[in-house]
Amino acid sequence: MCGLVGFFEPAGFSRTVAEAIVTELSASLEHRGPDDEGVWLDADAGIAFAHRRLSILDLSPAGKQPMVSASGRYVIAFNGEIYNHLEIRSELDLAGSPPGWRGHSDTETLLAAFDEWGIETALTKCVGMFSIALWDRQERILTLARDRLGEKPLYYGWQGNSFLFGSELKALRAHPKFSAEIDRDVLALYFKRGYISAPHSIYTNIFKVVPGTFIHISMRDAPGTAPKSKTFWSLEKIAMDGLNHPIDCSIDELTDELDYRMRRAVSLQSIADVPLGAFLSGGIDSSTIVAMMQDQSSRPVKTFTIGFHEGNYNEAAHARLIAQHLGTDHTEFIVTHREAMEVIPQLPAMFDEPFGDSSAIPTFLVSKLSRHQVTVSLSGDGGDELFGGYSRYKRTRDAWRLLSGIPAVVRGPLANGLRTLSRQLPRSRAAWKADRMAHYLSARQAADFYDVQISQLHNEHDLVVGCSGKSLSQKLNLTGGRFCEAMMYQDSLTYLPGDILTKVDRASMSVGLECRVPMLDHRIVEFAWRVPLDVKIRGGESKWLLKQVLRRYIPASLVERPKMGFSIPVGEWTRGPLREWAESLVSDKLVRQQGILNPELVQEQWAQHMEGASGGDESIWQLLMFQEWFATVHKNSSVDVHSTPPALQID
């Protein structure tokens, strides 16, 4: 687990100047790789790589990056882990390649695979999480690749005649040619969702590599040329194949298969040359991961939990019961508003973009807690999207069953009343159609009455869907019976990588902790999409199949409990101990000075929040996180916010 950064100038550059620049960029990623650093560049070709290393496998100098392949053709800077790299080595050995291994790092394995099979085939053979920058010295082509589900981040974009790329935006911002111009369309997307999903970033002309793809840029490409993109793993194809060819077998056989696949993933992801542990919230997902870790370990697994004094948000007691039953070496920490307040100023720099998920705070704190004892921690993320865990899936399906029998012309006027079935039902009449519903209802949705300076609000739908620009009805042939699957697909495409995995990566890497997510082994994902929906959600019970697996390891009494999530008590804190901080960010004077948001609507929302209006806590937190980001990270940017057009009204 590491951090990478670099730039490509096809016309070439001064070696001395480039080395100084890339070294400075690398320094901004020290938190991702505190153990070592390395630089590689070719002045004639105009390519510069820097790498920060968090040593997990092969702690010796043989694992140092950037690394050159045995053939001399490829140079790599790599962030992540290839869990099956020993299997790949065995396959390469049988093929008579490479001539000899220098160490036992997965980085060296990757390079040998690229030499033997080429880029696309090698990527399809990998089981893991990764972002990769690869330079082909023979063809003079730069390739950037990102893992299937988007566990590891990778940004890129042209700034003048320099093509920048790196693990985090802060590294790109450190380049002297970086222009921090806010993309107003993407800002609208943030206020709708609370996060910014690939391929977009908060800045104009800076993008994220889409999960499951790789891009090429060559020495022959003129500055500003859009990179060529290719998909090596398609979630759309997996979802369609799974829905069209569901598994037809007994519940016991499905449970056996899921148990086997998860145990295999946990086993692979428990391989490390450093201390390893796990996050344990007490929920179904993390409890299943920890149970399998402990079942396969001869020593107590180190587990870590964060709790709150507010009972409605506190899962620590239940996590403690799970840990006691499994016999783990358990550590818990109860968070107060004071600890939360200490974290808040760190969030903008941690995420580099506005990020509105309040659970970033406990995720950071549990990562910090874990880092005192371990270097690698396993997490239970992914189960909700794969096995129907979010309650909104069932609520929205029920709402749509009611709506589908009502003529479209009268659906809009019913919106306010029907929002009681799912508070995320959209206000817009255009959304009350099957082909738009999943778009509006997947993931979290903020209040939609902010004034944001944007060019065309209607583009927001296409931005959320991603690079394809197609609606989910076209992708999944939406009917009432596939409504939940459409939402699960949308969440896996956007919410999972854009929010959940972003949160886990930035929070854990900010303290030099590698976080692994066994549930997102792509073989589990592919299996999950072939599992019939009525086995995932049965009789109104979410994650039913996953619970059948967990019951094999812990008593049913510890399995049956309501889902609580992993967020802070935003409403109580912002109306109480965090009120002064919050009010300073939403003050009428500051909002008017910024010229980004509509001051009247911001004040209206804040007043409603202070009166205790329900359903607005997430919206308020997203607003506060944008304001905090704008005040701290963006305040030194080159953008004159007052030069933009007047604010536009968003309905």
N, C-alpha and C positions, 0 to 999 in steps of 0.2 A: 504494500500500500504506500503510495507516494504522491508526489505532485510533479507535473511537467509543464514546461512553457517553452516557447520558441517563436521564431519568425523566419519568413522566407521572402527574400528580395531577389527575383529572377535575374536582375541586372548585375548582381554581385554587390559586395560591400567591403569596407575596410575591416580587416580582421581585428585590429586593436579596438576600434570603436564598437564593433558588434559584440565582442567578448565582454566589454564593460557593460553594455546594455543588457545582454542576456543574463549576466551575473546579477545585475540589480533586479531584474524581473524574478529570478530564482529566489532571491532573498525574501520576496513577499510571500513565498510558499513554504517558508521554513517550518511552519506548524504541521504541514502535511508530511514532511520528511526531515525530522530533527537529527537523524543518525548520520547522514552523509549527503554530499552534493557533488554534481559532476556537470561538465560543460563539453559539448562537441560542436564544432562548426567547420564549414567549408566556405571560405571567402569567395572563391571563384563561382561556386554554385549559388551563393547567397543564402545558405541555410544554416541556422543556429538552433541548437537544442540545449536545454538545461533541465536537470532532474534533481529532485529532492527525495531522499530515500528514508522510508521507515522500514527498517530491516525486519522481515517476517520469515522468509525462507532464504537459506544460504546466507548467513550473516557475514560470510567472508568477503574479501575484495572481489571474488569471482562473480558476485552478484551485482557489482557496481554498474550504474547507468550514467549517461547513455552508453549502450553496448553495441558493438559491431559484430555482425554475424561471422561465422567461421569462414564463409566464402568471401567475406569482405564486401558483399553487395549491399547489405542492408544495415542501417543504423536505427536504433529504436530508443524511445523514451516511453516508458510503460507505467501506468498506474492501475493497480488491481491485483487480482490473483487468478491464476488458471488452476483450478482445483484438480483437474485430471491430467496435469502435465506429465506425471510419471507414466500414465498410459500412453500418452502421445510419444514420449521418449522410447517406450518399448516398440511402438509401431515404426518409429524412425530407425531404430536399431535393426529391426527386421528388414527394413528397406535398404540397409547398408549406409545410412546417413544419420548423423554426420561422422566425420573421421574420428572424432574423440571429444568427449565432454570436458569442459574446463572447470565446471562446478555443478551444483544441483539446483540452480534457480530456475523458476518458470520463465524468466525473461530469456534465458539462453534457449530453452525449449521452443518458445515462440519463434525466435529468429531461425532456428533450424527448420521449423515447420514452414515458415515463409520460403526459405530456400528450396525445400523439397516439393511443396505442393502449390505455392503461390498464395496470394493474400486471401482470396475468398474461401478457398477450400480449407485453408488453415483455420480461419475464423470459425467456420462451421463445425470444426472438430473440437473447438474449445468449450469447456464447461467452466464458466467463471464470470467474474465481473471485471470490466476493464475499460480503460480509455487508452488509446495507442496513437503515438505519432511515429510514423515509419518513413524513413528517407531511402529511396532507391537510388544508389549512387550510379548505377549503370544507366537507367532511363531518366534520371534526374526528375523523379516524381515524388511528391509528398503525399502520403496517405494518412488520414485521420479516421480512426474507427472507434465505435462505442458499443458496449455490450448490449445484449438483446432487450433487456428490460429497463436500461438506463440507470443502473446502480452507480456508475462512476460518471462524473461530469466531464465535458469537453467543449470549450468555446472556441470560436474562430471568426475571422473577418478581415477584410481589407481596411487598412488605414493608410491612405495615400498609396505609395508603392510598396508597402510592407503588408504581408499576409501574416497576421498574428494568430497564435493558437495557445491554449493553455487550460489547466484544470480549473482555474477560478478567474473571475473577471478582474480581481485585484491585480493579478499578474499582467493582464493585458493593459490595464489602466496605467501601469508603471512605465509603459513604453512611451518615449517622447513624442510619437506621432499619434497617440490615442486621442480621439475627439469624443468626449462624453456627451453626446447629443441624445436626449431622451426620445424614445420612439412613442409618440402619443397614442397610436393605435394599440400598442402593446400595453401601455399604461391603462387603457380602458379594459383590456383583458385582465390585468391584475385586479382592478376594482370589481370585476365580475367574479373572479375566481379566488383571489387571495394568493396566487402564485403565478409564475410565468413558465409555460410549458414549451418544450422544443417544437419547432426550431428557433424560437424567438428568444431575445434577451431584452432587457430594458433599454438598451442602447441601439440606435440606428446603425445598420450595417454590421452588427455583431450578432452571431447566431450560436445555437447549440447544435452539435451533431445529433441527429435523430437516433434514438435507440435502435439497434439492429441494423445499422447502416455504416458504410464507410464512404469517404469522399476523397477525390483526387485533385491535386493542383500541380501543374507541371511547369518546368522552366520556360516552356513555349507560350504559357498563358500570360496575357497582358494584365497589368494591375487592374483590379476591379472585376476580373472575370469570375463568374460564379463557378464554384467547384463542381465537378461531375460527381453525382451521388449514385450509390448502388446499395440495394438491400440484400443482406445475407441471411436475415431471419425476419419473417413478417408475422406480426401479431394478427393482422387481418386474415392471412391465410390460415394460421393456426385456429383462429376462432371459427372461420367458415368451415374448415375441415372437421373440427370437433362437433359443430352443430349439425352438420350433414351426415356425420358418421359416429353417432354416440355409441358408447360401450354398452353392450347388451349382456349383462351377467348379474349374478346375485349380489346382494348387499355385502355378504361376507367376502366375496371375491374382490369387490371394489375396495373394501376396507383393507384387505390384505395387500392389494396393489399400492394403495396410497401409503400404507405403513412402510412397505418395502422401499418405495421411492424416497420417502422422507428420511428414513434411517440411512439410506445410501448418501443422500445429500448432506445430512448432518455429519456423517463419518468423514466424508471428503473435506468438508469445511472446518473440521476440527483439527486438521493437520497444520501444525505451525512449529517453528523452532523457538517460540517465545510463549510466555504464559497466556492462557486462554480462559475466557469465561462467557457469561451470557446475561443479557437483560431479562429480567423476569417481572412482568407487570402483574401477573396473576390471571391474565386473560387466556383464552383458548390457544391462540397462536404461540405466544412465548412459552406457555406451560408445556405445549407439545414438544417444542424444540428442546427445552431444558430436560424434559422427561427422557427424550431419546439420547441426549448427551450423557445424562447420568447413567442410563441403562447400558451404555457402551463404554463407560469409564470405570476404572478400578479405584479412582479416588473421588472425593466429593468435588463436584463442579462448583466453581465460584460463580455465584449469582448476585445480581444487583437490582435494587428496587428504589424508586422515588415515590414518596407519598406526600399528602397534604393534610393540614389540620382540618380543612373543610371536608366533612364526611362524604358529601356527594361526589367528591373528586378523588377520594383516597382509596386506592386498591392495595396499599401496603400490607394491611392485615391479611388479606386473602393470599397475596403473594407469599407471605410468611408461612401460611398453612401449607401451600404447595411445596415450598422449600423444605419444610419439616418432614412432609410425607416422603419426598424424594431423597432427602438426606444430603442436600447441597450445603456448601459453605456460603451462607447467605449474609449479605450486607444491605441495610436499608438506610435511607436518609429522608427525613420529613422536611419538606420545603416550607418556608415562611415567605411572606411578601417581601421581607428584607433580602433574602437570597435571590428572589425573582428580580427585584429592582436592581441588584448588582449585575445581573445577566443582561438586562434589557439594553444598556448602552453598547454592549458587545455585538448584538444581533445584526445591525446593519453591515458592519465590516465583515462579520462572519459569513453572511449570505451574499453580499455585494449588490443584490437587487432587493427591491421591496419584497418582503416575504411575510404573509399574514397569518401563518399558523402558530397559534400561541403555544402549542405543544413543543415548539422549538426550545422553550425554556427548560421543561423537565428532561427533554432529550439531551440537551447540553449537560445538565446537572448529573444525570445518570451516567453519561459518558465520562465526565470528570471524576465521578465517584469510582467508576470501574478502572480508570487509567492508573489509579494509585496501586492497583494489584495486578492488572493484566495489560497486555498490548493488543489483544484481539478479543472481540466480543461478538457473539452470535445474537441475532435479533429475530423476532417472529413476524416481521412485516410481510405483507403480501397475501395473507390468508383471507382477508375481507374481500379483496377484489377477485380472488380465484374461487372462493367457496361461498359467496353470497352473504358476507358478514354484516354489511351495513343495513340498518333497519330501514333506510330510505328505499331500498330495493323493493321490499314487500309493500311498504306504504304507498309508493308511487305506482306499483303494479295495480294495487287495489283502486287507487284513484283513477288510473287510466281505464280500468274495466268499467267504472262508472261513467267516465267521460265519453268513452267510445260509442256509447249508445245515444249520445246527445248530439243533435245537429251542430256542426262547426260554428254556425252563425251565432248561437247562443252560449257557446262555451265560455267566451271571454267574460260576459257579465257574471258568470258563476265563479270566477277565479277567486275572489276574496273569501267566499264561503268555503270553497273546496280546499283552500290553503290550510285549513285546520287538519286535513288528512295528511298533508305533508307541507311543512312550513316553507319548503323550497320550491313549491309550485310557482311558475313564473307569472308576472303580472301582464306581460305582453300578450295580446290576443293571438298574435302570429305564432306564439309558442305552443298554443293549445292544439297541436296537430301531432300525429304519431311521428312524423319525420323530423320534428324539432324538439320533442319532449325530452328525449334522453340527453340531448345537448345541454338543455337548461337545468336538468335535474341531477346529472352526474356530478359528483364531488360537491364542494361547498359553494354557495352562491351568496355574494355580498349584497347589500342594499344597492338598488340600481338607480339611485337618484343623485349620484355625484355629478357635478359638472367637470368634465375632463376635456382638455383641448385635444380633439381628435379630428381626423379628416373625414372618415366614413365609418360610422358606428356599425353599419350593417356588415362590415368586414369581420367584426368580432366573432361571428359564428365560424367563419372559415379559419380564423386564427386558432380557435379552440380545437377544431377537428384535427388540425395539423397540416402536414405538407400535402395531403391528398386533396383537401378542399371538398370532399364528398360528404354528404350527410350519412348518418348511420342507417337510415332507411335503405339507402342504396347499397350499403355494405352488408347489412344483415337481413335485408328483406323484412323489415319490422312488421310484426303482427302483435296482437295482444299477448300471445303466448311466448314471445321472445323479448318482451320488454325488459325484464331483469337482465337477460344476457347482453342486451344493447348497452345498458348502464354499466355493467361489469366490464364490458369491452372498452367503453369510453373512459372509465376510471383507470383501467390498466394502461391505456394509451396516453392519458394526460395527468390525472391526479396522482397516480402512483409514482411516476418518475419526476413530475413537476413539483410535487409537494412532499410526499412521504419519503422518497429516496433522497431528494435534495436535503431535506431536514436531517436525515440520519447521516448522510455523508458530511455535510458541513459541521454539524454539531460534534460528531465523533472525531473528525480530522482536525478540528480546531484545538483539540487537546492531544493529538498524536495517537489516537486510538483507531485501529482498523475494525470496522463493523461489517460482518458478513450476514447475508440473508438467505438461509437454506431454502426457504419456501419458494424462492425465485429461481432455483435450478430449473432451466428451461424444460427439462424432461418432466418435472412436476407440472409446470404450466401447461404443457401440451397434453398431459394426462387430464388435468382439471377441466380443460375445454371439451373433453369427450365424455365427461361425467354428466348425466342428465340433470337438469335443473331440480327436479323433484327429489333428488338425492342430496343436493346441496342445501335446499330450503324445503323442509318437510313439515307439514302441519303448522306452518308459521314459525318454525324454529330454524334460525340461520345457522350456517356452517354445520349442518347435521352430520355429514359424512366425516368431517374433521373431528367432530366430537366423538364419533364412534372409535376413531383411532386413539384419541386421548383417554377414553375410558379403559383402554387396555393397560394404562400406566398409572392412573390415579383413580380414586373412588368417584362414583357418579355424583356424590354430594359436593365434591370440589369442582365439578364440571358445570353443574346447573346453577348459573348465576347471570344476572343481567350484564350486558356489555356497558362499560363505563367510558371507554376511550382514554386518552392520555393528554388532557389539556389542563390549563390552569383556570381557576375561578375568575375569569376576566371581569365579569360584571361586578362581583363583590369587591375585587381589588381596585378597579378603576373608579368605582363610586366611593371607595374608602381610602386605604393607605396609598394608592397610586394616583389619587385624584389630582393632586397638584401637578405632577408630571404630565398627566394626560391633558389637563386644561391648558398648560403652556403650549402644547403642540397644536391644539385646535382653536387657539385664540383668533378672534376676528382679524386683529391687526396682522398676525403672522400669515394667515391664509390669504389675505388681500395682498400682502407684500410679495408672496410667492407667485401669485397669478396663475395657479394651476387648477384649483378647485373653486367651486361656487361657495362663497362665504356664508350666504344665507342658508343653503341646504346643509352645510356642515354644522352650523349652529343649531339648526332644527333637529338634526340627527343626535347631536350631543345632548340637547335638552330632553329629547325623548328617552335617551339612554339614562340620564340622571333621574328621570321619573320612574325608572324601572320597567320600561317597555320590554316585552318579551321578544326574543328572536333577533336582537340586534347586537349581541355581544361580539360576534365574529366580524360584523361590519365595522364596528368601532375599532376593534383591534387591527384590522387591515388598514384603516385610516391612520391610526397611530403609528403603525409600522412604516407606512409610506412617509409620513411626516418626519419620523425619526431618521429614516434613510436619507431623505432629502436634506435634512439639517446637518447630518454628520458625514456621510459618504459623498454626497453629490455637491455639497456646498463649495468645494474647491474646483468644480468642473469648469470647462471653458464655455458652457452654455449660458446665454443670457435669456432667462426664462421670460423676461418682459418683452422680448422681441417677437414672441409667438402671437397668433391671432387671439381674439377674445374667446372666452370659454363658451363651449356649446352645451346645450341642455341634453341630458340623456334621459329618455323615458324608460 
